[in-house]
Structures are given as C-alpha cells and as structure tokens.
Amino acid sequence: MMAKPHDLRRYPGFLAITILCLVILYAPLMVVAVYSFNASASITIWEGFSLRWYADVFTGPESAKYRDAAWNSFIIAITAATSASIIATLAATAVLRSGKFRLRTVSIGLISLPLMVPEIVTAVATLIFFNALAFERGILTILLAHIAFCIPFAYMPISARMQGIEASYEQAAMDLYATKRMAFTRILMPLMMPGIVSGFILAFIISLDDFIITNFVKGAGVETLPTAIFGAVKQGIKPNIMAISTLLLLVSIVMVALSWLIGRKDQKT
C-alpha cells in the first residue's frame, strides 16, 4: 500500500514562512517597479504617476549610453545563447546517445561544475586566462566568457528532454533504412526542440543579466546594460535607473514565462 504524500500546507507556520519568503523576494522588485512611475526626481517621495523616466531612458541625455549598452547586451546574449545551445545539444547527444563509456560520469560532472563554482571564482579564472593569452579585452572576451558560462544552463533542459525520449524512436527509423544522421535530424531533433528552446531561453537570460563575469572581462569603454546600471548607481540612484531596471525585469519575466509555456506544452504532448 502506497503511503500518502505529505501535504506541507498543513504544517504549522508553513503559510507564514511562504509569505515571508515571497515578501523578501519580490517586495524590493515591486518597490523599484512602482517608483519607476514616480513623477518626482526623488526616489523616496511619491508625487504622482508619470512616464517621464521611461521617456528619459529613450530620449534623455544618457539615452545613447544606455542604448549602446542594451545593444551590446542583446547581441552578446543572443550569440552566447545560440552557441551554448548548439554545444549543449552536441554534448547531450554525446553523453546520452553514445552508450556507456568510462568517463561518462566525469563528463557530466565537468559540464555541471560551473553551476556549483562561485561566479566570482569563474570571473577571476576567466580574467587570468585571457591575461595569460594576452587577449585584448572587449566584446569578444565577454562573448567567449558568456558562452562558456551558459553551456551548463543550456545543457540542463536539453539533457532532461533527451532523457525523456526513448531510443526506440531512432532505432525504428534506422530499421526503416534511415541513416544515423537522418534519424538524428528528422526524428531526435524535432522531439528535442522544446528542450533546446528552453535551454536557449535560460542561457539568454543568464547572459543578459550577468554582471560579475562581464565586469571582470570587459574592456575599457565597453559596457553592457548591467555594468552601465552599476556605473550609474555608483554616482547615485536616479529614477531613470529604476525605469531601466523595470524594463530589464520585464524582459526576464517574458522570457521565463515563454520557457514555462513551452515546457507546459511539451508535457501535454
């Protein structure tokens, strides 16, 4: 007889702890979002609803700086997420569709290791690596660092999706005279596509929001949106910073929601 699953909601204090966690996580974000619509130049005194700071982001005196930083962020994020997704797909295929081999467990551990290493350690190691090669820091160094850092994040949903696909599909295709390449491109890849898209979205968000690694490996005069925001905050928090942060948060929410919808559709099919 199977034991009934525990209903955590019945435990004393569960509701209070849940509400506390939600407040700690989301109250600061809500404050930033609300005050980005403040008509006042003060970040603490509410003087009414206004979109002046959103207009300032696009047309204000600092708009060119933020536009260039946003362009760099999106180009790097798209390129890094695409490259990481391709590499992660190949890695998942090699690990999960090549049968058992001696270093299989080690390979999985090496791919997952960056997830457990503190990001500051990765940033310092990447900086030392580029300096050892006398590599000039700039957009390219940020891109290479982001690709390497995003691979494990793209690998997780891709490998999870591949593990849920029975090898019998490919075997049946090859029994019908399909080559291994045809079985991969026409059978396995379409079935893996929800996981690949989810991996791309996750890698995109990680790259777009990254600050620590970017701040270490970027060159002088090269800015992404997180580093531009950090540089502006050091001179004092302005309402237009709240507007930019809210827009960046909105992009992240849209991407996460899209990833969730894709995963939900995949579960139904």
C-alpha positions as CSV (number, residue, x, y, z in Angstrom):
1,M,0.0,0.0,0.0
2,M,1.5,3.3,-1.1
3,A,1.9,6.0,1.6
4,K,0.0,9.2,1.1
5,P,2.2,12.2,0.1
6,H,2.7,14.8,2.8
7,D,0.7,18.0,2.5
8,L,3.1,20.6,3.5
9,R,0.4,23.2,3.7
10,R,-0.9,21.6,6.8
11,Y,2.3,22.0,8.8
12,P,2.2,24.9,11.4
13,G,3.9,28.0,10.2
14,F,4.0,27.0,6.5
15,L,1.8,29.9,5.3
16,A,3.7,32.5,7.3
17,I,7.1,31.3,6.1
18,T,5.8,31.2,2.5
19,I,4.5,34.8,2.7
20,L,7.8,35.9,4.3
21,C,9.8,34.4,1.6
22,L,7.6,36.0,-1.1
23,V,7.9,39.4,0.5
24,I,11.7,39.2,0.8
25,L,12.0,38.0,-2.8
26,Y,9.5,40.3,-4.5
27,A,8.9,43.4,-2.3
28,P,12.2,45.1,-3.5
29,L,11.3,44.4,-7.1
30,M,7.8,45.9,-6.6
31,V,9.2,49.0,-5.0
32,V,11.6,49.6,-7.9
33,A,8.8,49.0,-10.4
34,V,6.3,51.3,-8.6
35,Y,8.8,54.2,-8.1
36,S,9.9,54.0,-11.8
37,F,6.5,55.6,-12.5
38,N,7.1,58.4,-9.9
39,A,6.7,61.9,-11.2
40,S,9.3,63.2,-8.7
41,A,13.0,63.2,-9.2
42,S,13.2,61.8,-5.7
43,I,13.4,58.0,-5.3
44,T,11.6,58.1,-1.9
45,I,8.9,60.8,-2.3
46,W,5.8,59.9,-4.4
47,E,4.4,62.9,-6.3
48,G,2.1,61.1,-8.7
49,F,2.1,58.8,-11.7
50,S,4.3,59.7,-14.7
51,L,6.1,58.1,-17.6
52,R,8.8,60.8,-17.7
53,W,11.6,58.4,-16.6
54,Y,10.8,55.9,-19.3
55,A,10.8,58.7,-21.8
56,D,14.2,59.8,-20.3
57,V,15.6,56.4,-20.9
58,F,14.9,56.6,-24.6
59,T,15.3,60.4,-25.3
60,G,17.2,61.8,-22.3
61,P,20.8,63.0,-22.2
62,E,22.0,59.5,-21.2
63,S,19.9,57.6,-23.7
64,A,22.7,57.0,-26.1
65,K,24.8,55.3,-23.4
66,Y,22.0,53.0,-22.4
67,R,21.0,52.3,-25.9
68,D,24.6,51.2,-26.8
69,A,24.8,49.1,-23.6
70,A,21.5,47.5,-24.3
71,W,22.5,46.7,-27.9
72,N,25.7,45.1,-26.6
73,S,23.8,43.1,-24.1
74,F,21.3,41.7,-26.5
75,I,23.8,40.9,-29.2
76,I,26.1,39.1,-26.7
77,A,23.1,37.3,-25.1
78,I,21.7,36.1,-28.4
79,T,25.0,34.9,-29.7
80,A,26.1,33.3,-26.4
81,A,22.7,31.5,-26.0
82,T,22.8,30.2,-29.6
83,S,26.4,29.0,-29.3
84,A,25.8,27.5,-25.9
85,S,22.6,25.7,-27.1
86,I,24.4,24.2,-30.0
87,I,27.3,23.0,-27.8
88,A,25.0,21.7,-25.1
89,T,22.9,19.8,-27.7
90,L,26.1,18.1,-29.1
91,A,27.3,17.4,-25.5
92,A,24.0,15.9,-24.5
93,T,23.9,13.7,-27.6
94,A,27.5,12.5,-27.0
95,V,26.8,11.8,-23.3
96,L,23.3,10.3,-23.6
97,R,23.3,8.7,-27.0
98,S,26.8,7.2,-27.2
99,G,26.2,4.3,-24.8
100,K,28.1,3.7,-21.7
101,F,31.8,4.7,-21.7
102,R,34.4,5.1,-19.0
103,L,34.4,8.8,-18.5
104,R,30.6,9.3,-18.8
105,T,30.0,10.3,-15.2
106,V,33.1,12.5,-15.2
107,S,31.9,14.2,-18.4
108,I,28.5,15.0,-16.8
109,G,30.3,16.3,-13.7
110,L,32.6,18.6,-15.7
111,I,29.6,20.0,-17.6
112,S,27.7,20.7,-14.4
113,L,30.7,22.0,-12.4
114,P,30.3,25.7,-13.4
115,L,26.9,25.7,-11.8
116,M,28.5,24.9,-8.4
117,V,31.6,27.1,-8.6
118,P,31.0,30.6,-7.2
119,E,30.6,33.1,-10.1
120,I,33.4,35.3,-8.7
121,V,35.8,32.4,-9.0
122,T,34.8,31.8,-12.6
123,A,35.2,35.5,-13.3
124,V,38.7,35.7,-11.8
125,A,39.8,32.5,-13.6
126,T,38.5,33.7,-16.9
127,L,40.3,37.0,-16.4
128,I,43.6,35.3,-15.6
129,F,43.1,33.0,-18.7
130,F,42.6,36.0,-21.0
131,N,45.6,37.8,-19.5
132,A,47.8,34.7,-19.8
133,L,47.0,34.7,-23.6
134,A,47.5,38.4,-23.9
135,F,43.9,38.6,-25.2
136,E,42.7,42.1,-25.6
137,R,39.5,42.6,-23.5
138,G,36.4,43.8,-25.2
139,I,33.2,42.4,-26.7
140,L,34.8,39.2,-27.8
141,T,36.1,38.3,-24.4
142,I,32.7,39.0,-22.9
143,L,31.1,36.7,-25.5
144,L,33.6,33.9,-25.0
145,A,33.1,34.0,-21.3
146,H,29.4,34.0,-21.6
147,I,29.3,31.1,-24.0
148,A,31.4,29.0,-21.6
149,F,29.3,30.1,-18.6
150,C,26.0,29.5,-20.3
151,I,26.7,26.0,-21.6
152,P,25.7,24.2,-18.3
153,F,22.5,26.2,-18.1
154,A,21.5,25.3,-21.7
155,Y,22.6,21.7,-21.0
156,M,20.1,21.1,-18.2
157,P,16.8,21.4,-20.1
158,I,18.3,19.9,-23.2
159,S,19.6,16.8,-21.5
160,A,16.4,16.4,-19.4
161,R,14.4,16.5,-22.6
162,M,16.7,14.0,-24.3
163,Q,16.5,11.6,-21.4
164,G,12.7,11.6,-21.8
165,I,13.0,10.4,-25.4
166,E,13.1,6.7,-25.9
167,A,16.0,5.5,-28.1
168,S,13.5,3.2,-29.8
169,Y,12.3,6.1,-32.0
170,E,15.8,6.3,-33.6
171,Q,16.1,2.6,-33.8
172,A,12.8,2.3,-35.5
173,A,13.9,4.9,-38.0
174,M,17.1,3.1,-38.7
175,D,15.2,-0.1,-39.1
176,L,13.3,1.7,-41.9
177,Y,16.7,2.3,-43.6
178,A,17.3,5.8,-42.2
179,T,21.0,6.6,-41.6
180,K,22.1,7.7,-38.1
181,R,22.3,11.3,-39.4
182,M,18.7,11.2,-40.7
183,A,17.5,9.6,-37.5
184,F,19.1,12.4,-35.6
185,T,18.0,15.3,-37.8
186,R,14.5,14.1,-38.6
187,I,13.5,12.2,-35.5
188,L,15.5,13.2,-32.5
189,M,16.0,16.9,-33.2
190,P,12.3,17.7,-33.7
191,L,11.5,15.8,-30.4
192,M,14.2,17.7,-28.6
193,M,13.2,21.1,-29.9
194,P,11.2,22.2,-26.8
195,G,14.2,21.4,-24.6
196,I,16.6,23.2,-27.0
197,V,14.3,26.3,-27.0
198,S,14.1,26.2,-23.2
199,G,17.9,25.9,-22.9
200,F,18.3,28.8,-25.3
201,I,15.9,31.0,-23.3
202,L,17.6,30.1,-20.0
203,A,21.1,30.8,-21.4
204,F,19.8,34.1,-22.9
205,I,18.5,35.3,-19.5
206,I,21.7,34.3,-17.7
207,S,23.9,36.1,-20.3
208,L,21.6,39.2,-20.4
209,D,21.6,39.6,-16.6
210,D,25.2,38.7,-15.9
211,F,27.3,41.4,-14.2
212,I,30.2,39.8,-12.2
213,I,31.9,37.9,-15.1
214,T,31.1,40.7,-17.5
215,N,32.6,43.3,-15.2
216,F,35.8,41.3,-14.9
217,V,36.4,40.6,-18.6
218,K,35.1,43.6,-20.4
219,G,37.5,46.2,-21.8
220,A,37.7,49.9,-21.1
221,G,34.8,51.7,-22.7
222,V,32.8,48.6,-23.3
223,E,29.5,48.4,-21.4
224,T,26.6,46.0,-21.2
225,L,23.3,47.0,-19.6
226,P,24.1,45.5,-16.1
227,T,27.5,47.2,-16.0
228,A,26.1,50.5,-17.2
229,I,23.5,50.4,-14.5
230,F,26.1,49.6,-11.9
231,G,28.3,52.5,-13.1
232,A,25.3,54.9,-12.9
233,V,24.3,53.6,-9.4
234,K,27.8,54.5,-8.0
235,Q,27.0,58.1,-8.8
236,G,23.7,57.9,-7.0
237,I,20.4,56.2,-7.7
238,K,18.2,58.1,-10.2
239,P,14.6,57.3,-11.2
240,N,15.7,56.5,-14.7
241,I,17.8,53.7,-13.3
242,M,14.6,52.3,-11.8
243,A,12.9,52.5,-15.2
244,I,15.7,50.7,-16.9
245,S,15.7,48.0,-14.2
246,T,12.0,47.6,-14.6
247,L,12.3,47.1,-18.3
248,L,15.1,44.6,-17.8
249,L,12.9,42.8,-15.3
250,L,10.0,42.7,-17.7
251,V,12.2,41.1,-20.4
252,S,13.3,38.5,-17.9
253,I,9.7,37.8,-16.9
254,V,8.6,37.4,-20.5
255,M,11.4,35.0,-21.3
256,V,10.7,32.9,-18.2
257,A,7.0,32.8,-19.0
258,L,7.8,31.8,-22.5
259,S,10.1,29.0,-21.3
260,W,7.3,27.8,-18.9
261,L,4.7,27.8,-21.6
262,I,7.0,25.7,-23.9
263,G,7.6,23.3,-21.1
264,R,3.9,23.0,-20.3
265,K,3.1,22.4,-23.9
266,D,5.8,19.8,-24.1
267,Q,4.4,17.9,-21.1
268,K,0.9,17.8,-22.7
269,T,2.3,16.3,-25.8
